[in-house]
Amino acid sequence: MKDWLRETTVLSLAGFTDWRVIRYYDTARYSAEGFVSLMNTWSDHAGLSDDFFRSMAAVIDDAGGEIVIPIRTTLCFGRRV
């Protein structure tokens, strides 16, 4: 389902009228060390070995030394009937 259709459907079913959806787009840039540090905060990566993280950093360094992650933030608001 398209994002706009999902958002408008949820807003309508929740009883909102005069609703509006605004999207903000940005990027987060991480060095190899910064991205590995971020990955260490994710609970589903807790059991991974140091070798994995070193390998991940090496891949990022070999690919230019930076990883860029797109970020989309969606703001939905409206008037409840």
PDB file with one MODEL, atoms N, CA, C and O in Angstrom:
MODEL        1
ATOM      1  N   MET A   1       0.852  -1.176   0.000  1.00  0.00           N
ATOM      2  CA  MET A   1       0.000   0.000   0.000  1.00  0.00           C
ATOM      3  C   MET A   1       0.898   1.240   0.000  1.00  0.00           C
ATOM      4  O   MET A   1       1.883   1.296   0.737  1.00  0.00           O
ATOM      5  N   LYS A   2       0.566   2.207  -0.806  1.00  0.00           N
ATOM      6  CA  LYS A   2       1.314   3.459  -0.855  1.00  0.00           C
ATOM      7  C   LYS A   2       1.231   4.160   0.495  1.00  0.00           C
ATOM      8  O   LYS A   2       0.205   4.102   1.173  1.00  0.00           O
ATOM      9  N   ASP A   3       2.340   4.837   0.887  1.00  0.00           N
ATOM     10  CA  ASP A   3       2.374   5.512   2.181  1.00  0.00           C
ATOM     11  C   ASP A   3       1.247   6.523   2.334  1.00  0.00           C
ATOM     12  O   ASP A   3       0.595   6.567   3.377  1.00  0.00           O
ATOM     13  N   TRP A   4       1.007   7.338   1.309  1.00  0.00           N
ATOM     14  CA  TRP A   4      -0.019   8.371   1.432  1.00  0.00           C
ATOM     15  C   TRP A   4      -1.398   7.750   1.616  1.00  0.00           C
ATOM     16  O   TRP A   4      -2.236   8.292   2.335  1.00  0.00           O
ATOM     17  N   LEU A   5      -1.632   6.614   0.967  1.00  0.00           N
ATOM     18  CA  LEU A   5      -2.927   5.950   1.114  1.00  0.00           C
ATOM     19  C   LEU A   5      -3.081   5.377   2.516  1.00  0.00           C
ATOM     20  O   LEU A   5      -4.153   5.473   3.115  1.00  0.00           O
ATOM     21  N   ARG A   6      -2.009   4.780   3.044  1.00  0.00           N
ATOM     22  CA  ARG A   6      -2.044   4.235   4.399  1.00  0.00           C
ATOM     23  C   ARG A   6      -2.297   5.350   5.406  1.00  0.00           C
ATOM     24  O   ARG A   6      -3.132   5.206   6.299  1.00  0.00           O
ATOM     25  N   GLU A   7      -1.585   6.455   5.265  1.00  0.00           N
ATOM     26  CA  GLU A   7      -1.732   7.558   6.215  1.00  0.00           C
ATOM     27  C   GLU A   7      -3.130   8.161   6.157  1.00  0.00           C
ATOM     28  O   GLU A   7      -3.742   8.405   7.197  1.00  0.00           O
ATOM     29  N   THR A   8      -3.638   8.402   4.958  1.00  0.00           N
ATOM     30  CA  THR A   8      -4.967   8.999   4.844  1.00  0.00           C
ATOM     31  C   THR A   8      -6.047   8.038   5.320  1.00  0.00           C
ATOM     32  O   THR A   8      -7.042   8.471   5.900  1.00  0.00           O
ATOM     33  N   THR A   9      -5.870   6.756   5.087  1.00  0.00           N
ATOM     34  CA  THR A   9      -6.823   5.758   5.563  1.00  0.00           C
ATOM     35  C   THR A   9      -6.857   5.739   7.088  1.00  0.00           C
ATOM     36  O   THR A   9      -7.934   5.733   7.685  1.00  0.00           O
ATOM     37  N   VAL A  10      -5.693   5.729   7.716  1.00  0.00           N
ATOM     38  CA  VAL A  10      -5.623   5.715   9.179  1.00  0.00           C
ATOM     39  C   VAL A  10      -6.246   6.982   9.750  1.00  0.00           C
ATOM     40  O   VAL A  10      -7.016   6.914  10.708  1.00  0.00           O
ATOM     41  N   LEU A  11      -5.925   8.131   9.176  1.00  0.00           N
ATOM     42  CA  LEU A  11      -6.496   9.388   9.672  1.00  0.00           C
ATOM     43  C   LEU A  11      -8.018   9.392   9.537  1.00  0.00           C
ATOM     44  O   LEU A  11      -8.720   9.824  10.451  1.00  0.00           O
ATOM     45  N   SER A  12      -8.524   8.920   8.415  1.00  0.00           N
ATOM     46  CA  SER A  12      -9.976   8.882   8.202  1.00  0.00           C
ATOM     47  C   SER A  12     -10.650   7.904   9.160  1.00  0.00           C
ATOM     48  O   SER A  12     -11.662   8.235   9.777  1.00  0.00           O
ATOM     49  N   LEU A  13     -10.093   6.703   9.286  1.00  0.00           N
ATOM     50  CA  LEU A  13     -10.687   5.702  10.174  1.00  0.00           C
ATOM     51  C   LEU A  13     -10.626   6.121  11.637  1.00  0.00           C
ATOM     52  O   LEU A  13     -11.472   5.722  12.437  1.00  0.00           O
ATOM     53  N   ALA A  14      -9.623   6.926  11.986  1.00  0.00           N
ATOM     54  CA  ALA A  14      -9.496   7.398  13.370  1.00  0.00           C
ATOM     55  C   ALA A  14     -10.429   8.571  13.656  1.00  0.00           C
ATOM     56  O   ALA A  14     -10.467   9.072  14.780  1.00  0.00           O
ATOM     57  N   GLY A  15     -11.174   9.009  12.656  1.00  0.00           N
ATOM     58  CA  GLY A  15     -12.151  10.059  12.883  1.00  0.00           C
ATOM     59  C   GLY A  15     -11.630  11.470  12.696  1.00  0.00           C
ATOM     60  O   GLY A  15     -12.208  12.414  13.235  1.00  0.00           O
ATOM     61  N   PHE A  16     -10.559  11.637  11.949  1.00  0.00           N
ATOM     62  CA  PHE A  16     -10.013  12.970  11.722  1.00  0.00           C
ATOM     63  C   PHE A  16     -10.532  13.545  10.415  1.00  0.00           C
ATOM     64  O   PHE A  16     -10.715  12.825   9.433  1.00  0.00           O
ATOM     65  N   THR A  17     -10.765  14.845  10.416  1.00  0.00           N
ATOM     66  CA  THR A  17     -11.096  15.572   9.192  1.00  0.00           C
ATOM     67  C   THR A  17     -10.104  16.720   9.056  1.00  0.00           C
ATOM     68  O   THR A  17      -9.311  16.980   9.962  1.00  0.00           O
ATOM     69  N   ASP A  18     -10.155  17.388   7.942  1.00  0.00           N
ATOM     70  CA  ASP A  18      -9.247  18.526   7.704  1.00  0.00           C
ATOM     71  C   ASP A  18      -7.812  18.154   8.046  1.00  0.00           C
ATOM     72  O   ASP A  18      -7.061  18.971   8.578  1.00  0.00           O
ATOM     73  N   TRP A  19      -7.433  16.915   7.739  1.00  0.00           N
ATOM     74  CA  TRP A  19      -6.110  16.448   8.091  1.00  0.00           C
ATOM     75  C   TRP A  19      -5.094  16.878   7.050  1.00  0.00           C
ATOM     76  O   TRP A  19      -5.415  17.221   5.912  1.00  0.00           O
ATOM     77  N   ARG A  20      -3.859  16.840   7.500  1.00  0.00           N
ATOM     78  CA  ARG A  20      -2.738  17.222   6.650  1.00  0.00           C
ATOM     79  C   ARG A  20      -1.556  16.321   6.971  1.00  0.00           C
ATOM     80  O   ARG A  20      -1.332  15.959   8.126  1.00  0.00           O
ATOM     81  N   VAL A  21      -0.816  15.969   5.956  1.00  0.00           N
ATOM     82  CA  VAL A  21       0.361  15.139   6.114  1.00  0.00           C
ATOM     83  C   VAL A  21       1.550  15.914   5.544  1.00  0.00           C
ATOM     84  O   VAL A  21       1.515  16.365   4.400  1.00  0.00           O
ATOM     85  N   ILE A  22       2.590  16.061   6.345  1.00  0.00           N
ATOM     86  CA  ILE A  22       3.813  16.735   5.905  1.00  0.00           C
ATOM     87  C   ILE A  22       4.972  15.769   6.083  1.00  0.00           C
ATOM     88  O   ILE A  22       5.102  15.128   7.126  1.00  0.00           O
ATOM     89  N   ARG A  23       5.805  15.669   5.069  1.00  0.00           N
ATOM     90  CA  ARG A  23       6.977  14.792   5.135  1.00  0.00           C
ATOM     91  C   ARG A  23       8.241  15.632   5.106  1.00  0.00           C
ATOM     92  O   ARG A  23       8.360  16.591   4.344  1.00  0.00           O
ATOM     93  N   TYR A  24       9.173  15.247   5.950  1.00  0.00           N
ATOM     94  CA  TYR A  24      10.482  15.883   5.988  1.00  0.00           C
ATOM     95  C   TYR A  24      11.520  14.836   5.610  1.00  0.00           C
ATOM     96  O   TYR A  24      11.484  13.711   6.108  1.00  0.00           O
ATOM     97  N   TYR A  25      12.425  15.200   4.747  1.00  0.00           N
ATOM     98  CA  TYR A  25      13.463  14.281   4.285  1.00  0.00           C
ATOM     99  C   TYR A  25      14.819  14.820   4.694  1.00  0.00           C
ATOM    100  O   TYR A  25      15.082  16.019   4.604  1.00  0.00           O
ATOM    101  N   ASP A  26      15.669  13.922   5.143  1.00  0.00           N
ATOM    102  CA  ASP A  26      17.019  14.298   5.563  1.00  0.00           C
ATOM    103  C   ASP A  26      17.916  13.086   5.371  1.00  0.00           C
ATOM    104  O   ASP A  26      17.462  12.030   4.930  1.00  0.00           O
ATOM    105  N   THR A  27      19.163  13.240   5.698  1.00  0.00           N
ATOM    106  CA  THR A  27      20.099  12.118   5.672  1.00  0.00           C
ATOM    107  C   THR A  27      20.955  12.163   6.926  1.00  0.00           C
ATOM    108  O   THR A  27      21.205  13.227   7.494  1.00  0.00           O
ATOM    109  N   ALA A  28      21.388  11.010   7.335  1.00  0.00           N
ATOM    110  CA  ALA A  28      22.351  10.896   8.436  1.00  0.00           C
ATOM    111  C   ALA A  28      23.629  10.317   7.828  1.00  0.00           C
ATOM    112  O   ALA A  28      23.584   9.318   7.110  1.00  0.00           O
ATOM    113  N   ARG A  29      24.746  10.938   8.112  1.00  0.00           N
ATOM    114  CA  ARG A  29      26.033  10.486   7.576  1.00  0.00           C
ATOM    115  C   ARG A  29      26.890   9.960   8.718  1.00  0.00           C
ATOM    116  O   ARG A  29      27.033  10.605   9.757  1.00  0.00           O
ATOM    117  N   TYR A  30      27.455   8.776   8.507  1.00  0.00           N
ATOM    118  CA  TYR A  30      28.270   8.135   9.531  1.00  0.00           C
ATOM    119  C   TYR A  30      29.603   7.702   8.937  1.00  0.00           C
ATOM    120  O   TYR A  30      29.668   7.184   7.822  1.00  0.00           O
ATOM    121  N   SER A  31      30.651   7.924   9.698  1.00  0.00           N
ATOM    122  CA  SER A  31      31.941   7.318   9.364  1.00  0.00           C
ATOM    123  C   SER A  31      31.829   5.837   9.710  1.00  0.00           C
ATOM    124  O   SER A  31      30.853   5.410  10.328  1.00  0.00           O
ATOM    125  N   ALA A  32      32.823   5.063   9.312  1.00  0.00           N
ATOM    126  CA  ALA A  32      32.805   3.635   9.648  1.00  0.00           C
ATOM    127  C   ALA A  32      32.733   3.455  11.164  1.00  0.00           C
ATOM    128  O   ALA A  32      31.941   2.657  11.664  1.00  0.00           O
ATOM    129  N   GLU A  33      33.560   4.198  11.884  1.00  0.00           N
ATOM    130  CA  GLU A  33      33.580   4.081  13.347  1.00  0.00           C
ATOM    131  C   GLU A  33      32.243   4.516  13.949  1.00  0.00           C
ATOM    132  O   GLU A  33      31.740   3.880  14.876  1.00  0.00           O
ATOM    133  N   GLY A  34      31.674   5.593  13.424  1.00  0.00           N
ATOM    134  CA  GLY A  34      30.402   6.086  13.931  1.00  0.00           C
ATOM    135  C   GLY A  34      29.266   5.115  13.682  1.00  0.00           C
ATOM    136  O   GLY A  34      28.405   4.930  14.541  1.00  0.00           O
ATOM    137  N   PHE A  35      29.257   4.484  12.497  1.00  0.00           N
ATOM    138  CA  PHE A  35      28.186   3.547  12.186  1.00  0.00           C
ATOM    139  C   PHE A  35      28.304   2.283  13.033  1.00  0.00           C
ATOM    140  O   PHE A  35      27.301   1.751  13.510  1.00  0.00           O
ATOM    141  N   VAL A  36      29.517   1.812  13.214  1.00  0.00           N
ATOM    142  CA  VAL A  36      29.718   0.635  14.069  1.00  0.00           C
ATOM    143  C   VAL A  36      29.284   0.952  15.500  1.00  0.00           C
ATOM    144  O   VAL A  36      28.670   0.113  16.159  1.00  0.00           O
ATOM    145  N   SER A  37      29.595   2.147  15.982  1.00  0.00           N
ATOM    146  CA  SER A  37      29.148   2.550  17.323  1.00  0.00           C
ATOM    147  C   SER A  37      27.627   2.573  17.402  1.00  0.00           C
ATOM    148  O   SER A  37      27.049   2.143  18.401  1.00  0.00           O
ATOM    149  N   LEU A  38      26.976   3.075  16.352  1.00  0.00           N
ATOM    150  CA  LEU A  38      25.523   3.087  16.321  1.00  0.00           C
ATOM    151  C   LEU A  38      24.971   1.665  16.328  1.00  0.00           C
ATOM    152  O   LEU A  38      24.024   1.373  17.058  1.00  0.00           O
ATOM    153  N   MET A  39      25.556   0.778  15.521  1.00  0.00           N
ATOM    154  CA  MET A  39      25.088  -0.611  15.459  1.00  0.00           C
ATOM    155  C   MET A  39      25.207  -1.301  16.816  1.00  0.00           C
ATOM    156  O   MET A  39      24.393  -2.163  17.146  1.00  0.00           O
ATOM    157  N   ASN A  40      26.198  -0.933  17.590  1.00  0.00           N
ATOM    158  CA  ASN A  40      26.377  -1.525  18.916  1.00  0.00           C
ATOM    159  C   ASN A  40      25.256  -1.154  19.882  1.00  0.00           C
ATOM    160  O   ASN A  40      25.129  -1.768  20.942  1.00  0.00           O
ATOM    161  N   THR A  41      24.437  -0.152  19.529  1.00  0.00           N
ATOM    162  CA  THR A  41      23.314   0.237  20.396  1.00  0.00           C
ATOM    163  C   THR A  41      22.039  -0.518  20.053  1.00  0.00           C
ATOM    164  O   THR A  41      21.066  -0.444  20.803  1.00  0.00           O
ATOM    165  N   TRP A  42      22.018  -1.241  18.940  1.00  0.00           N
ATOM    166  CA  TRP A  42      20.834  -1.975  18.515  1.00  0.00           C
ATOM    167  C   TRP A  42      20.789  -3.329  19.202  1.00  0.00           C
ATOM    168  O   TRP A  42      21.747  -4.096  19.113  1.00  0.00           O
ATOM    169  N   SER A  43      19.704  -3.633  19.879  1.00  0.00           N
ATOM    170  CA  SER A  43      19.627  -4.862  20.665  1.00  0.00           C
ATOM    171  C   SER A  43      19.768  -6.116  19.807  1.00  0.00           C
ATOM    172  O   SER A  43      20.282  -7.129  20.282  1.00  0.00           O
ATOM    173  N   ASP A  44      19.320  -6.066  18.550  1.00  0.00           N
ATOM    174  CA  ASP A  44      19.429  -7.263  17.720  1.00  0.00           C
ATOM    175  C   ASP A  44      20.848  -7.501  17.208  1.00  0.00           C
ATOM    176  O   ASP A  44      21.101  -8.501  16.537  1.00  0.00           O
ATOM    177  N   HIS A  45      21.775  -6.597  17.516  1.00  0.00           N
ATOM    178  CA  HIS A  45      23.184  -6.773  17.150  1.00  0.00           C
ATOM    179  C   HIS A  45      24.046  -7.133  18.363  1.00  0.00           C
ATOM    180  O   HIS A  45      25.262  -7.282  18.243  1.00  0.00           O
ATOM    181  N   ALA A  46      23.416  -7.271  19.524  1.00  0.00           N
ATOM    182  CA  ALA A  46      24.160  -7.467  20.771  1.00  0.00           C
ATOM    183  C   ALA A  46      25.030  -8.719  20.766  1.00  0.00           C
ATOM    184  O   ALA A  46      26.098  -8.719  21.379  1.00  0.00           O
ATOM    185  N   GLY A  47      24.612  -9.769  20.102  1.00  0.00           N
ATOM    186  CA  GLY A  47      25.370 -11.010  20.134  1.00  0.00           C
ATOM    187  C   GLY A  47      26.414 -11.149  19.037  1.00  0.00           C
ATOM    188  O   GLY A  47      27.083 -12.178  18.949  1.00  0.00           O
ATOM    189  N   LEU A  48      26.561 -10.133  18.202  1.00  0.00           N
ATOM    190  CA  LEU A  48      27.509 -10.228  17.101  1.00  0.00           C
ATOM    191  C   LEU A  48      28.939 -10.026  17.597  1.00  0.00           C
ATOM    192  O   LEU A  48      29.185  -9.300  18.560  1.00  0.00           O
ATOM    193  N   SER A  49      29.850 -10.670  16.931  1.00  0.00           N
ATOM    194  CA  SER A  49      31.252 -10.654  17.371  1.00  0.00           C
ATOM    195  C   SER A  49      31.957  -9.359  16.984  1.00  0.00           C
ATOM    196  O   SER A  49      31.505  -8.613  16.115  1.00  0.00           O
ATOM    197  N   ASP A  50      33.068  -9.121  17.651  1.00  0.00           N
ATOM    198  CA  ASP A  50      33.913  -7.977  17.308  1.00  0.00           C
ATOM    199  C   ASP A  50      34.438  -8.108  15.883  1.00  0.00           C
ATOM    200  O   ASP A  50      34.619  -7.107  15.190  1.00  0.00           O
ATOM    201  N   ASP A  51      34.680  -9.340  15.447  1.00  0.00           N
ATOM    202  CA  ASP A  51      35.130  -9.560  14.074  1.00  0.00           C
ATOM    203  C   ASP A  51      34.091  -9.049  13.072  1.00  0.00           C
ATOM    204  O   ASP A  51      34.441  -8.466  12.046  1.00  0.00           O
ATOM    205  N   PHE A  52      32.824  -9.271  13.377  1.00  0.00           N
ATOM    206  CA  PHE A  52      31.768  -8.764  12.498  1.00  0.00           C
ATOM    207  C   PHE A  52      31.857  -7.249  12.381  1.00  0.00           C
ATOM    208  O   PHE A  52      31.820  -6.703  11.278  1.00  0.00           O
ATOM    209  N   PHE A  53      31.973  -6.574  13.513  1.00  0.00           N
ATOM    210  CA  PHE A  53      32.015  -5.111  13.503  1.00  0.00           C
ATOM    211  C   PHE A  53      33.269  -4.582  12.810  1.00  0.00           C
ATOM    212  O   PHE A  53      33.208  -3.572  12.110  1.00  0.00           O
ATOM    213  N   ARG A  54      34.394  -5.249  12.998  1.00  0.00           N
ATOM    214  CA  ARG A  54      35.610  -4.851  12.291  1.00  0.00           C
ATOM    215  C   ARG A  54      35.437  -5.032  10.783  1.00  0.00           C
ATOM    216  O   ARG A  54      35.858  -4.184   9.997  1.00  0.00           O
ATOM    217  N   SER A  55      34.816  -6.139  10.390  1.00  0.00           N
ATOM    218  CA  SER A  55      34.570  -6.385   8.969  1.00  0.00           C
ATOM    219  C   SER A  55      33.621  -5.331   8.394  1.00  0.00           C
ATOM    220  O   SER A  55      33.828  -4.844   7.282  1.00  0.00           O
ATOM    221  N   MET A  56      32.592  -4.986   9.147  1.00  0.00           N
ATOM    222  CA  MET A  56      31.646  -3.965   8.697  1.00  0.00           C
ATOM    223  C   MET A  56      32.359  -2.626   8.501  1.00  0.00           C
ATOM    224  O   MET A  56      32.135  -1.940   7.504  1.00  0.00           O
ATOM    225  N   ALA A  57      33.208  -2.263   9.444  1.00  0.00           N
ATOM    226  CA  ALA A  57      33.960  -1.010   9.325  1.00  0.00           C
ATOM    227  C   ALA A  57      34.881  -1.041   8.107  1.00  0.00           C
ATOM    228  O   ALA A  57      35.025  -0.033   7.415  1.00  0.00           O
ATOM    229  N   ALA A  58      35.496  -2.172   7.842  1.00  0.00           N
ATOM    230  CA  ALA A  58      36.389  -2.302   6.685  1.00  0.00           C
ATOM    231  C   ALA A  58      35.606  -2.150   5.380  1.00  0.00           C
ATOM    232  O   ALA A  58      36.082  -1.509   4.443  1.00  0.00           O
ATOM    233  N   VAL A  59      34.420  -2.731   5.315  1.00  0.00           N
ATOM    234  CA  VAL A  59      33.583  -2.605   4.115  1.00  0.00           C
ATOM    235  C   VAL A  59      33.215  -1.142   3.879  1.00  0.00           C
ATOM    236  O   VAL A  59      33.279  -0.656   2.750  1.00  0.00           O
ATOM    237  N   ILE A  60      32.833  -0.450   4.936  1.00  0.00           N
ATOM    238  CA  ILE A  60      32.474   0.972   4.819  1.00  0.00           C
ATOM    239  C   ILE A  60      33.691   1.779   4.382  1.00  0.00           C
ATOM    240  O   ILE A  60      33.579   2.624   3.493  1.00  0.00           O
ATOM    241  N   ASP A  61      34.845   1.535   4.987  1.00  0.00           N
ATOM    242  CA  ASP A  61      36.072   2.241   4.602  1.00  0.00           C
ATOM    243  C   ASP A  61      36.426   1.978   3.143  1.00  0.00           C
ATOM    244  O   ASP A  61      36.807   2.899   2.420  1.00  0.00           O
ATOM    245  N   ASP A  62      36.303   0.737   2.712  1.00  0.00           N
ATOM    246  CA  ASP A  62      36.619   0.381   1.319  1.00  0.00           C
ATOM    247  C   ASP A  62      35.650   1.020   0.326  1.00  0.00           C
ATOM    248  O   ASP A  62      36.000   1.232  -0.835  1.00  0.00           O
ATOM    249  N   ALA A  63      34.439   1.327   0.778  1.00  0.00           N
ATOM    250  CA  ALA A  63      33.427   1.905  -0.104  1.00  0.00           C
ATOM    251  C   ALA A  63      33.419   3.436  -0.052  1.00  0.00           C
ATOM    252  O   ALA A  63      32.480   4.064  -0.541  1.00  0.00           O
ATOM    253  N   GLY A  64      34.442   4.033   0.526  1.00  0.00           N
ATOM    254  CA  GLY A  64      34.516   5.492   0.568  1.00  0.00           C
ATOM    255  C   GLY A  64      34.569   6.084   1.958  1.00  0.00           C
ATOM    256  O   GLY A  64      34.736   7.294   2.109  1.00  0.00           O
ATOM    257  N   GLY A  65      34.431   5.249   2.980  1.00  0.00           N
ATOM    258  CA  GLY A  65      34.604   5.721   4.350  1.00  0.00           C
ATOM    259  C   GLY A  65      33.387   6.343   4.999  1.00  0.00           C
ATOM    260  O   GLY A  65      33.475   6.860   6.113  1.00  0.00           O
ATOM    261  N   GLU A  66      32.256   6.302   4.324  1.00  0.00           N
ATOM    262  CA  GLU A  66      31.066   6.938   4.884  1.00  0.00           C
ATOM    263  C   GLU A  66      29.837   6.156   4.453  1.00  0.00           C
ATOM    264  O   GLU A  66      29.777   5.630   3.342  1.00  0.00           O
ATOM    265  N   ILE A  67      28.865   6.087   5.343  1.00  0.00           N
ATOM    266  CA  ILE A  67      27.576   5.497   4.993  1.00  0.00           C
ATOM    267  C   ILE A  67      26.525   6.581   5.190  1.00  0.00           C
ATOM    268  O   ILE A  67      26.516   7.287   6.199  1.00  0.00           O
ATOM    269  N   VAL A  68      25.640   6.697   4.204  1.00  0.00           N
ATOM    270  CA  VAL A  68      24.598   7.725   4.230  1.00  0.00           C
ATOM    271  C   VAL A  68      23.248   7.014   4.322  1.00  0.00           C
ATOM    272  O   VAL A  68      22.926   6.157   3.499  1.00  0.00           O
ATOM    273  N   ILE A  69      22.472   7.381   5.329  1.00  0.00           N
ATOM    274  CA  ILE A  69      21.174   6.745   5.564  1.00  0.00           C
ATOM    275  C   ILE A  69      20.079   7.790   5.354  1.00  0.00           C
ATOM    276  O   ILE A  69      20.066   8.820   6.028  1.00  0.00           O
ATOM    277  N   PRO A  70      19.159   7.529   4.419  1.00  0.00           N
ATOM    278  CA  PRO A  70      18.046   8.467   4.231  1.00  0.00           C
ATOM    279  C   PRO A  70      17.067   8.378   5.396  1.00  0.00           C
ATOM    280  O   PRO A  70      16.816   7.298   5.930  1.00  0.00           O
ATOM    281  N   ILE A  71      16.523   9.519   5.778  1.00  0.00           N
ATOM    282  CA  ILE A  71      15.572   9.585   6.883  1.00  0.00           C
ATOM    283  C   ILE A  71      14.321  10.304   6.397  1.00  0.00           C
ATOM    284  O   ILE A  71      14.404  11.381   5.805  1.00  0.00           O
ATOM    285  N   ARG A  72      13.166   9.704   6.651  1.00  0.00           N
ATOM    286  CA  ARG A  72      11.902  10.372   6.355  1.00  0.00           C
ATOM    287  C   ARG A  72      11.105  10.450   7.645  1.00  0.00           C
ATOM    288  O   ARG A  72      10.880   9.442   8.315  1.00  0.00           O
ATOM    289  N   THR A  73      10.684  11.652   7.981  1.00  0.00           N
ATOM    290  CA  THR A  73       9.827  11.873   9.137  1.00  0.00           C
ATOM    291  C   THR A  73       8.475  12.335   8.613  1.00  0.00           C
ATOM    292  O   THR A  73       8.401  13.242   7.784  1.00  0.00           O
ATOM    293  N   THR A  74       7.411  11.715   9.095  1.00  0.00           N
ATOM    294  CA  THR A  74       6.069  12.056   8.630  1.00  0.00           C
ATOM    295  C   THR A  74       5.274  12.645   9.781  1.00  0.00           C
ATOM    296  O   THR A  74       5.145  12.042  10.847  1.00  0.00           O
ATOM    297  N   LEU A  75       4.746  13.832   9.542  1.00  0.00           N
ATOM    298  CA  LEU A  75       3.907  14.530  10.526  1.00  0.00           C
ATOM    299  C   LEU A  75       2.473  14.488  10.006  1.00  0.00           C
ATOM    300  O   LEU A  75       2.186  14.964   8.908  1.00  0.00           O
ATOM    301  N   CYS A  76       1.582  13.917  10.805  1.00  0.00           N
ATOM    302  CA  CYS A  76       0.160  13.840  10.440  1.00  0.00           C
ATOM    303  C   CYS A  76      -0.635  14.584  11.517  1.00  0.00           C
ATOM    304  O   CYS A  76      -0.449  14.354  12.712  1.00  0.00           O
ATOM    305  N   PHE A  77      -1.501  15.457  11.085  1.00  0.00           N
ATOM    306  CA  PHE A  77      -2.376  16.110  12.057  1.00  0.00           C
ATOM    307  C   PHE A  77      -3.711  16.447  11.415  1.00  0.00           C
ATOM    308  O   PHE A  77      -3.824  16.581  10.197  1.00  0.00           O
ATOM    309  N   GLY A  78      -4.712  16.579  12.263  1.00  0.00           N
ATOM    310  CA  GLY A  78      -6.046  16.883  11.765  1.00  0.00           C
ATOM    311  C   GLY A  78      -6.973  17.243  12.903  1.00  0.00           C
ATOM    312  O   GLY A  78      -6.567  17.335  14.062  1.00  0.00           O
ATOM    313  N   ARG A  79      -8.200  17.439  12.554  1.00  0.00           N
ATOM    314  CA  ARG A  79      -9.220  17.806  13.544  1.00  0.00           C
ATOM    315  C   ARG A  79     -10.095  16.586  13.782  1.00  0.00           C
ATOM    316  O   ARG A  79     -10.601  15.980  12.837  1.00  0.00           O
ATOM    317  N   ARG A  80     -10.273  16.224  15.065  1.00  0.00           N
ATOM    318  CA  ARG A  80     -11.120  15.073  15.378  1.00  0.00           C
ATOM    319  C   ARG A  80     -12.584  15.522  15.400  1.00  0.00           C
ATOM    320  O   ARG A  80     -12.951  16.540  15.986  1.00  0.00           O
ATOM    321  N   VAL A  81     -13.392  14.709  14.732  1.00  0.00           N
ATOM    322  CA  VAL A  81     -14.826  15.016  14.633  1.00  0.00           C
ATOM    323  C   VAL A  81     -15.512  14.705  15.945  1.00  0.00           C
ATOM    324  O   VAL A  81     -16.722  14.894  16.068  1.00  0.00           O
TER     325      VAL A  81
ENDMDL
END
